[in-house]
C-alpha cells in the first residue's frame, strides 16, 4: 500500500468551479457509499464533481450529479450508472446541523473534493452561499492584481 492508514493520499477529484460560484462557510468530511466498480473507477481518477450538489432527504445526505465513469474491466451487467445518487455518511448531529442551516439560512451543500483517507473514499462537503456576478468579478480582479504584483516582484528580483 502506498500510504499509511489515516494519511491523506492525494486528491482524486476537485470541484474548482464551486469555489468560483459560492462562498464556502463551513466544510464537512463525509464518507461515501460506493459499489465495487465505482471504487475502482475512483481509484483510477475517473471522477467529475462539477455541477454536483447534495441534499438532505429523510435524515440522510445524498449527492447528486457527480459523474463516476464506468469501470472498463467490468462487464455491462456488473457496472454502475455514472450519475446515480450516492449516499454520504455523516454523523446524526452533523446532518441535523446542516439541515438547519440549509432550511433557515438558504445555504446549499456542494462537494468540494474527493480523496482517499487510508482505504476509504471521502468527500469534502461545503456549506455554501451563492455568489452574485459582482462578487465573481471582484474575485477575478483580486486574482489578476495578485498575479500582476507577483509578476512585478519576480521581474524586479531579476534586475
Wavefront OBJ file of the C-alpha trace (Angstrom):
o trace
v 0.000 0.000 0.000
v 1.325 3.426 -0.938
v 0.271 5.495 2.097
v -0.129 4.752 5.764
v -3.543 4.425 7.361
v -5.040 7.809 8.282
v -2.929 9.893 5.923
v -4.404 11.876 3.049
v -3.457 10.133 -0.170
v -3.793 12.660 -2.979
v -6.944 14.282 -4.193
v -8.855 12.237 -6.760
v -11.235 14.981 -7.942
v -11.519 18.695 -7.227
v -14.539 20.941 -7.817
v -12.789 24.226 -8.603
v -15.943 25.697 -10.102
v -17.637 25.534 -6.683
v -15.146 27.987 -5.175
v -15.820 30.331 -8.093
v -19.622 30.141 -7.786
v -20.044 30.001 -3.987
v -18.777 31.423 -0.705
v -17.782 28.359 1.353
v -18.632 28.970 5.024
v -18.053 25.527 6.553
v -16.826 22.206 5.301
v -17.512 18.672 6.475
v -15.702 15.427 5.798
v -18.128 12.717 4.711
v -17.680 9.109 3.744
v -19.344 7.912 0.563
v -21.147 4.628 -0.084
v -19.853 3.201 -3.380
v -20.207 -0.099 -5.239
v -17.216 -2.198 -6.304
v -16.967 -0.891 -9.858
v -17.348 2.697 -8.615
v -14.493 2.466 -6.148
v -12.249 1.029 -8.865
v -13.083 3.952 -11.154
v -12.452 6.402 -8.311
v -9.048 4.834 -7.673
v -8.339 5.362 -11.375
v -9.224 9.066 -11.004
v -12.233 8.940 -13.315
v -14.458 11.291 -11.290
v -16.032 14.651 -12.144
v -17.666 16.706 -9.379
v -18.521 19.744 -11.498
v -22.212 20.560 -11.258
v -22.818 18.123 -8.401
v -24.704 19.005 -5.247
v -26.002 17.339 -2.092
v -29.351 17.332 -0.309
v -30.722 16.097 2.995
v -33.541 13.629 2.295
v -35.318 11.796 5.141
v -32.450 12.416 7.568
v -29.784 11.184 5.110
v -27.423 13.176 2.905
v -27.386 12.253 -0.791
v -25.039 13.524 -3.506
v -26.494 14.080 -6.970
v -24.972 14.559 -10.451
v -21.428 13.502 -9.537
v -20.089 11.599 -12.540
v -18.054 8.457 -11.850
v -17.177 6.819 -15.164
v -17.998 3.128 -15.661
v -15.109 0.778 -14.927
v -13.566 -0.538 -18.166
v -12.709 -4.051 -16.996
v -16.171 -4.683 -15.576
v -18.905 -6.177 -17.735
v -22.062 -4.256 -18.591
v -24.136 -6.207 -16.077
v -21.843 -5.521 -13.101
v -21.152 -1.871 -13.939
v -22.852 1.138 -12.369
v -24.860 4.093 -13.626
v -22.418 7.056 -13.860
v -24.599 9.769 -12.288
v -26.702 7.822 -9.793
v -27.425 9.410 -6.384
v -24.858 8.353 -3.778
v -25.325 8.276 -0.030
v -22.925 10.362 2.050
v -22.030 9.136 5.514
v -22.149 11.755 8.279
v -22.907 11.771 11.994
v -26.518 12.462 13.026
v -25.505 15.670 14.798
v -23.755 16.967 11.656
v -26.765 16.123 9.494
v -29.177 17.967 11.805
v -26.851 20.998 11.918
v -26.573 21.036 8.115
v -30.331 20.635 7.730
v -30.970 23.622 9.999
v -28.544 25.820 8.056
v -29.910 24.780 4.659
v -33.550 25.315 5.640
v -33.232 28.543 7.632
v -30.418 30.459 6.036
v -30.543 29.442 2.386
v -27.256 27.571 2.219
v -26.574 24.792 -0.246
v -24.361 21.701 0.008
v -21.602 21.442 -2.569
v -18.988 18.653 -2.897
v -15.584 20.362 -2.979
v -13.180 17.463 -3.477
v -12.924 13.683 -3.334
v -9.890 11.982 -1.844
v -8.737 8.828 -0.108
v -8.074 8.709 3.606
v -6.435 5.381 4.178
v -8.500 2.930 2.159
v -11.751 4.914 2.323
v -13.037 7.422 -0.212
v -14.011 10.722 1.395
v -15.807 13.849 0.209
v -15.229 17.387 1.463
v -18.737 18.808 1.589
v -19.036 22.599 1.711
v -21.880 24.585 3.220
v -22.063 27.380 0.665
v -23.858 30.613 -0.208
v -24.194 31.627 -3.858
v -22.102 34.469 -5.227
v -23.561 37.294 -7.233
v -21.999 38.332 -10.545
v -20.263 41.351 -8.992
v -18.699 39.103 -6.320
v -17.251 36.888 -9.044
v -15.877 39.942 -10.837
v -14.239 41.165 -7.621
v -12.589 37.767 -7.135
v -11.261 37.791 -10.694
v -9.935 41.355 -10.292
v -8.206 40.468 -6.996
v -6.658 37.345 -8.514
v -5.339 39.340 -11.506
v -3.958 42.047 -9.207
v -2.095 39.441 -7.135
v -0.759 37.867 -10.310
v 0.467 41.265 -11.581
v 2.147 42.017 -8.247
v 3.884 38.630 -8.242
v 4.983 39.161 -11.831
v 6.381 42.623 -10.983
v 8.202 41.282 -7.906
v 9.710 38.478 -9.942
v 10.834 40.918 -12.653
v 12.276 43.246 -10.007
v 14.275 40.435 -8.402
v 15.784 39.570 -11.791
v 17.038 43.131 -12.365
l 1 2 3 4 5 6 7 8 9 10 11 12 13 14 15 16 17 18 19 20 21 22 23 24 25 26 27 28 29 30 31 32 33 34 35 36 37 38 39 40 41 42 43 44 45 46 47 48 49 50 51 52 53 54 55 56 57 58 59 60 61 62 63 64 65 66 67 68 69 70 71 72 73 74 75 76 77 78 79 80 81 82 83 84 85 86 87 88 89 90 91 92 93 94 95 96 97 98 99 100 101 102 103 104 105 106 107 108 109 110 111 112 113 114 115 116 117 118 119 120 121 122 123 124 125 126 127 128 129 130 131 132 133 134 135 136 137 138 139 140 141 142 143 144 145 146 147 148 149 150 151 152 153 154 155 156 157 158 159
